[in-house]
Amino acid sequence: MFKTRVAMDDGRTLTYYDFTTAGTPPPYLAAHQQAAQQHPPGGPRLLPNPPIMRWNPTLAEWTVYAANRMNRPQLPSKDACPLEPGILELPLNYQVAIFENRAPSMAFVPDDVTLPAPRNIFEMTALARGRCDIVVYSEKHDSKLAWMPVNDIYTLVEAWRDRYAELIALPEIRYVAIFENKGRDAGMTLDHPHGQIYSFPFLPPYLQRQWDQTMDLAGQKGLWEGVIEKEEHDQVRIIAQTDGFLAAMPFYARYPYEVHIWARRRGVCSLLEMTADERRQLAGMLKNITSRYENLWPGSPFGFPTLMLMNQLSKMNGVENFRFHIEFYPLQRSPDKLKYRASVESGTGTFLNDALPEAQAAQLQAIAPQEVELPDVIAED
Ligand SMILES: [Zn+2]
């Protein structure tokens, strides 16, 4: 993999990831290297006002405020799409590009910037020391993860892994969320295929709960071993599997058609512990699951809006008990109905699902994924 880093006009940093299949040189590498020589990256960008978060004492959790995010472009056409080569953010052609969000909710804040100490828990404010990145999957505006060639998905996996390693190594970062809001009904404001990376200065509540459960069961069979064993025993909810990964609608699925992809091997807590072969398998699994989703109701006007979240942990004592996994939350429950996170889900935290996962799993199992060959890229451990 070739990685080239360039300074953008406003001081943000852009990284190009170029990959090669056997016998073919990366097509854009020379242009990216030339740009890096002309515009070498500087230090981290400073925002005029540091982002902040406030403590909610009723739930014991932080709310992050993003006051500078109100004027974002809303669903521009391809001609005006800021992710097209040469339009706004990305001057050159590219395979995969990752750059800092123009209007981040969390950002670099110098050590000497501090806030007054709170008098009590009812006025706790903190600096949102983190990072927010945009990950552009492809330069093709009309593509999506499901339709990308598996070689290109592998390039994306390698780019995610590289950026994860950089971000989690920052001393102020506790958690790095790699995610995608796919589809207009999932909150996507640009149709161009892309995802995001939010790097948090704290462990967010959802991960904190998974971590607590992981450590509660660490001395016994193990939480993730048990979850995987249950799916393998029942068989009925399994959608796809390889020797490195299992994808199933979990026994406890909260959303209709919710699928999780778990790494099978103990010790794989993040992308960093995966072998090159496991990363190739992960690229195939991503294509397998997302192409089934796209093919479930192909004529539907909603286009199967889906949230995708990568759950991975590093830098914690006992982290080998955690297991890398990807969670997909579909926001559509039938060809003509969306799934809303309504009053009960939002106000009580308890999910109501219309159907048992095994019934819905049968529908996903019956759909052929788009060709899922393993990538033939040159991979290195
Ligand atoms: Zn575009």
Residues whose N, C-alpha, C, O or C-beta is under 5 A from the ligand:
A	BS01	ZN	K78 C81 L83 E84 H141 H192
